[in-house]
């Protein structure tokens, strides 16, 4: 398997190099040289494959010998250890529950796969690997859980102060061991900028072996494509076009869906659902991409003003606006609309949806209005509602259940280094720490 940078399609690296480097020197993003079309027989007979089988078949075709099949099977089996069930709300509306992993968020799939892949490639290397990751909510918890106590690997998580939920913060700051947290007095975009500067700092990378676990790392995206196939196999085959609605921040999740479609999954359309941080929906309408500072919202994991994976989306469609808008519809919603949607889903279907999933629900409903017809719609529910406990309970005016693995964090001691948005203090901390 070979990969290129979105800023240099002529220079290729191996899968191992792309996974460990995370970010190319030119500040582009790694992309597979090609996305193989999976056999029609595989797509036709998806119901005969387990979730793990699906992941193995995708990687076997995509990696093309980069990892022996027995080792690849072991990586998949150690990564995909929890389900991704589809729950039907009504005849056209389905929820893909992606919160059954250890951190109760969809990013568990990518983080656990990446941890297994890096651990495999890191065999025999006695140099410590330091993973840098910026989080707007769920990424940090998933990475912390995925890499916890992984030999030879340390994790540094940067998160925006006051802009993640209480329990999300506890997931980042209470593990200890090989996991460190940095509380940044700024936004998610500030956190991401610090991580990118570190990767491009040759003085720093000469002294510390760095890699990333954000969706800028291709190893995060690949396993996220698995659950599009897993969801598709669970749908009732009623002949209706299948539409996936993806609550989006950095747009890694939606990009993984685009990968799945390129590999042969018959997806009719994608819906990009955002909160008021709507640079991609605006681009889909106007053809003009205008990144801007993110705005804090109820759906905090989507508070991204300059989505990093937009570069991959453009690359997939040759930087052509017309091509992208033919595949993706975009909608954005306010916090007030989001709260109303949480209430509506509960009152109408007796289903508790989190604020991010509620944005997806709103977008699918708007898509239905704009596109009369019958669809098999799948809304990605990216996190368990208990991760946003005060907000969801306030909206619904009642208590909701908290899974034990999250509830036990409430009284654990927070441990985090507080920093501003300036790069040099962050660099100094890394050099002193590692």
C-alpha positions in Angstrom: 0.0 0.0 0.0 1.3 3.4 -0.9 0.1 6.8 0.2 0.6 10.4 -1.1 0.2 13.8 0.4 -2.8 15.9 -0.7 -0.2 18.6 -1.4 2.1 16.3 -3.4 0.6 13.5 -5.4 3.9 12.5 -6.9 5.7 11.4 -3.7 4.7 8.2 -2.0 5.3 6.6 1.4 4.5 3.2 3.0 1.6 2.6 5.3 4.0 2.3 8.2 5.6 5.7 7.5 2.2 7.4 7.0 0.8 5.9 10.3 3.8 7.0 12.3 4.3 10.4 10.8 0.7 11.3 10.8 1.2 14.5 8.9 3.5 14.9 5.8 6.2 17.6 6.0 4.3 19.7 3.5 1.3 20.0 5.9 -1.0 18.0 3.6 -2.8 14.8 4.6 -2.0 11.3 3.6 -4.3 9.6 1.1 -4.2 6.0 -0.3 -2.8 5.8 -3.8 -6.0 4.1 -4.8 -9.2 2.9 -3.1 -9.9 -0.6 -4.4 -13.4 -1.6 -5.5 -14.4 -4.5 -3.4 -15.8 -7.6 -5.1 -19.5 -7.4 -6.0 -20.0 -10.8 -4.3 -18.7 -9.3 -1.0 -21.2 -6.4 -1.2 -24.1 -8.6 -2.2 -23.4 -11.1 0.6 -22.6 -8.6 3.4 -25.1 -10.3 5.7 -22.9 -13.4 5.7 -20.0 -11.5 7.2 -19.3 -10.6 10.8 -18.3 -7.1 11.7 -14.7 -8.3 12.1 -14.9 -10.2 8.8 -15.9 -6.9 7.1 -13.0 -5.0 8.6 -10.6 -7.8 7.5 -11.9 -7.9 3.9 -11.6 -4.1 3.6 -8.1 -4.0 4.9 -7.0 -7.1 3.0 -7.8 -5.3 -0.3 -6.7 -1.9 0.8 -3.4 -2.8 2.4 -2.4 -5.1 -0.5 0.3 -7.1 1.4 1.6 -4.4 3.7 0.7 -6.7 6.6 0.5 -10.5 6.5 -3.0 -11.7 6.6 -2.7 -13.6 9.9 -1.3 -10.5 11.6 -4.0 -8.3 10.0 -6.7 -10.6 11.3 -5.3 -10.4 14.8 -5.2 -6.5 14.6 -8.9 -6.5 13.5 -10.0 -9.0 16.2 -8.3 -7.0 18.9 -9.8 -3.7 17.6 -13.4 -4.5 16.8 -14.6 -5.9 20.1 -17.9 -4.2 20.4 -21.0 -3.9 18.1 -22.4 -1.1 15.9 -26.2 -1.8 16.0 -28.8 -0.1 13.8 -32.0 0.9 15.7 -35.0 1.8 13.6 -37.1 4.9 14.7 -39.6 4.6 11.9 -39.9 3.2 8.4 -37.3 5.6 6.9 -35.2 6.7 9.9 -32.5 4.5 11.4 -29.9 5.3 14.1 -26.5 3.7 13.8 -25.3 3.5 17.5 -21.5 4.0 17.5 -21.2 4.4 21.3 -20.8 0.8 22.5 -17.0 1.0 22.9 -14.9 1.8 26.1 -15.2 5.6 25.8 -18.8 5.6 24.6 -18.0 7.4 21.3 -17.6 6.4 17.6 -13.9 7.3 17.8 -13.3 4.1 19.8 -13.2 2.2 16.5 -10.4 4.3 15.0 -8.5 4.8 18.2 -8.3 1.0 19.0 -7.4 0.1 15.5 -4.7 2.7 15.4 -3.3 1.5 18.7 -3.1 -2.0 17.5 -1.6 -1.0 14.1 1.0 1.3 15.8 1.9 -1.4 18.3 2.4 -3.9 15.5 4.6 -1.6 13.5 6.5 -0.5 16.6 7.7 -4.0 17.4 11.4 -4.1 17.8 11.8 -0.3 18.0 13.2 0.8 21.4 12.5 4.5 20.8 9.5 5.9 22.7 6.6 7.1 20.5 4.7 10.2 21.6 1.2 10.5 20.3 -0.1 14.1 20.1 -3.9 14.5 19.8 -6.2 17.6 19.8 -9.8 16.9 20.9 -13.0 18.9 20.8 -14.6 16.2 23.0 -14.7 12.5 22.1 -11.3 11.9 20.3 -9.3 12.4 23.5 -11.3 9.9 25.5 -11.2 7.3 22.8 -7.4 7.7 22.2 -6.7 7.6 25.9 -8.7 4.4 26.3 -7.3 2.9 23.1 -3.6 3.5 23.9 -3.8 3.1 27.7 -0.8 1.1 28.9 0.4 0.3 25.4 4.1 -0.5 25.7 6.5 2.0 24.2 3.8 4.6 23.4 3.0 7.8 25.4 -0.1 9.9 24.7 -0.5 13.7 25.1 -4.1 15.1 24.7 -4.8 18.8 24.2 -8.3 20.0 24.9 -10.0 23.4 25.0 -10.6 24.6 28.6 -14.3 24.8 29.5 -15.4 23.5 26.1 -15.7 19.8 26.8 -18.3 18.2 29.0 -17.5 17.3 32.6 -17.4 13.6 32.0 -15.6 14.0 28.7 -12.9 15.9 30.6 -12.7 13.2 33.2 -12.1 10.6 30.5 -9.0 12.7 29.3 -7.5 13.6 32.7 -7.9 10.7 35.1 -6.2 7.7 33.5 -2.6 8.7 34.2 0.1 6.0 33.4 1.1 6.7 29.8 -1.6 9.3 29.2 -1.1 13.1 29.8 -3.6 15.9 29.3 -3.0 19.6 28.5 -5.9 22.0 29.1 -5.5 24.8 26.6 -7.0 28.3 27.2 -8.5 28.5 23.8 -10.6 26.7 21.2 -10.2 23.3 19.5 -8.7 25.0 16.5 -6.0 26.4 18.8 -5.3 22.9 20.1 -5.1 21.5 16.6 -2.8 24.4 15.5 -0.4 23.5 18.4 -0.3 19.9 17.3 0.3 20.8 13.6 3.1 23.2 14.6 4.8 20.5 16.6 4.8 18.1 13.7 6.3 20.7 11.4 8.9 21.7 13.9 12.1 19.9 12.7 14.0 20.9 15.8 11.4 19.2 17.9 10.9 16.1 15.7 14.6 15.5 15.7 14.5 15.0 19.5 11.0 13.4 20.0 9.4 10.7 17.9 6.0 12.1 17.3 2.8 10.8 15.7 -0.8 11.8 15.7 -4.1 10.1 16.6 -6.4 12.8 15.2 -8.4 12.1 12.1 -5.5 13.7 10.3 -3.9 10.2 10.7 -5.0 7.9 8.0 -5.1 5.0 10.5 -8.1 6.6 12.2 -10.1 6.9 9.0 -9.7 3.4 7.6 -11.6 1.5 10.4 -14.3 4.2 10.4 -15.2 2.9 7.0 -16.0 -0.5 8.5 -19.2 0.5 10.2 -20.8 2.0 7.0 -20.7 -1.6 5.6 -21.8 -3.0 9.0 -24.8 -0.6 9.0 -25.7 -1.3 5.4 -25.9 -5.0 6.1 -28.4 -4.5 8.9 -30.8 -2.4 6.9 -34.0 -3.9 5.6 -33.6 -4.3 1.8 -36.6 -2.4 0.7 -35.1 -1.1 -2.6 -35.0 2.4 -1.3 -31.8 4.6 -1.8 -29.6 4.5 1.3 -28.6 7.9 2.7 -26.1 8.4 5.5 -26.4 11.5 7.7 -23.2 12.3 9.5 -22.9 14.8 12.4 -19.6 16.5 11.4 -16.8 18.5 13.0 -13.5 17.7 11.5 -15.2 15.6 8.8 -13.2 12.5 9.3 -16.3 10.4 9.8 -17.9 11.6 6.6 -14.6 11.1 4.7 -14.5 7.5 5.9 -18.0 7.1 4.4 -16.8 8.5 1.1 -14.0 5.9 1.2 -16.7 3.2 1.7 -18.7 4.4 -1.3 -15.5 4.5 -3.4 -14.9 0.9 -2.4 -18.2 -0.1 -3.7 -20.8 0.3 -1.0 -24.0 1.6 -2.8 -24.7 4.7 -0.9 -27.1 7.1 -2.6 -26.1 10.3 -0.8 -24.4 11.7 2.3 -25.7 14.5 4.5 -23.2 16.7 6.3 -24.9 17.9 9.5 -23.2 20.6 11.5 -24.0 23.1 14.2 -23.5 26.8 13.6 -19.9 26.0 12.7 -21.1 25.6 9.2 -18.1 26.2 6.8 -18.7 23.0 4.9 -22.5 23.3 4.4 -21.8 26.9 3.3 -19.2 25.6 0.8 -21.6 23.1 -0.6 -24.1 25.9 -1.2 -21.8 28.5 -2.6 -18.6 26.9 -3.7 -16.6 29.2 -1.4 -14.7 27.8 1.5 -14.2 30.3 4.3 -12.7 28.9 7.5 -13.2 30.9 10.6 -12.8 30.7 14.4 -15.1 28.1 15.9 -18.1 29.0 18.0 -18.9 27.1 21.2 -22.2 25.1 21.0 -24.2 22.4 22.8 -22.7 19.8 20.3 -19.2 20.6 21.3 -17.4 17.8 19.5 -18.5 19.5 16.3 -17.1 23.0 17.2 -14.6 23.1 14.4 -14.0 26.2 12.3 -11.5 24.8 9.8 -12.1 21.1 9.4 -8.8 19.3 8.6 -10.4 16.5 6.6 -11.9 18.9 4.1 -8.6 18.6 2.2 -9.2 14.9 1.8 -12.7 15.5 0.6 -11.5 17.9 -2.0 -8.8 15.4 -3.1 -11.3 12.6 -3.6 -13.3 14.8 -5.9 -10.4 16.6 -7.7 -11.1 19.9 -5.8 -14.3 20.3 -7.9 -17.2 21.8 -6.1 -19.8 20.4 -8.6 -18.5 16.9 -7.9 -18.7 17.3 -4.1 -22.2 18.8 -4.1 -23.5 15.9 -6.2 -22.5 13.5 -3.4 -23.1 15.5 -0.3 -25.9 17.7 1.0 -25.1 20.1 3.9 -27.3 21.5 6.7 -26.5 23.5 9.9 -28.6 24.1 13.0 -28.6 26.2 16.1 -28.5 25.0 19.8 -32.2 25.9 20.1 -33.1 23.7 17.2 -30.9 20.9 18.6 -32.6 21.0 22.0 -36.0 20.8 20.3 -34.8 17.8 18.3 -33.6 16.0 21.5 -37.1 16.5 23.0 -38.9 15.5 19.7 -37.0 12.2 19.4 -37.7 11.3 23.0 -41.4 12.2 22.9 -42.0 10.7 19.5 -39.8 7.5 19.7 -38.9 7.1 23.4 -35.3 7.3 22.3 -32.7 9.4 24.1 -30.4 11.0 21.5 -27.3 13.1 22.2 -26.9 16.7 20.9 -24.7 15.6 18.0 -27.1 12.9 16.9 -29.9 15.4 17.3 -28.2 17.6 14.7 -28.0 14.6 12.4 -31.7 14.0 13.0 -32.6 17.5 12.1 -30.5 17.3 8.9 -32.1 14.1 7.8 -35.6 15.6 8.3 -34.6 18.7 6.3 -33.2 16.4 3.6 -36.5 14.6 3.4 -38.4 17.9 3.0 -36.0 19.0 0.2 -36.0 15.7 -1.6 -39.5 14.2 -1.7 -39.4 10.4 -1.9 -38.7 7.4 0.2 -35.2 6.7 1.6 -33.5 4.3 3.9 -31.9 6.9 6.1 -29.1 6.2 8.6 -28.2 8.8 11.2 -24.9 8.3 12.9 -25.3 8.6 16.7 -21.7 9.3 17.5 -21.7 9.4 21.4 -23.8 8.1 24.3 -26.1 10.9 25.6 -24.8 10.4 29.1 -21.5 12.0 28.1 -23.5 15.3 28.0 -25.4 14.5 31.1 -26.3 18.0 32.5 -27.5 19.3 29.1 -29.5 16.2 28.1 -31.2 15.9 31.5 -32.0 19.6 31.4 -33.5 19.4 28.0 -35.6 16.3 28.8 -36.3 17.3 32.5 -35.5 13.9 33.7 -32.7 11.6 34.7 -31.0 9.4 32.2 -28.9 6.3 32.7 -25.1 6.5 32.9 -23.1 3.4 32.0 -20.9 2.3 34.9 -17.7 2.8 33.0 -18.5 6.5 32.7 -20.2 6.9 36.1 -17.1 5.7 38.0 -15.0 8.7 36.6 -17.1 11.4 38.2 -15.2 11.4 41.5 -11.7 10.7 40.1 -9.1 13.4 40.4 -8.4 15.5 37.3 -4.8 15.9 36.3 -3.9 18.3 33.5 -1.3 20.8 32.6 -2.8 24.3 31.9 -1.3 26.2 28.9 -2.2 29.1 26.7 -2.3 29.1 22.9 1.3 30.1 22.3 3.5 27.4 20.8 6.8 27.9 22.6 5.5 27.0 26.1 3.9 23.9 24.6 7.2 22.9 22.9 9.2 23.5 26.1 6.8 21.3 28.0 7.2 18.5 25.5 11.0 18.8 25.6 11.0 18.7 29.4 8.6 15.9 29.6 10.1 13.6 27.0 
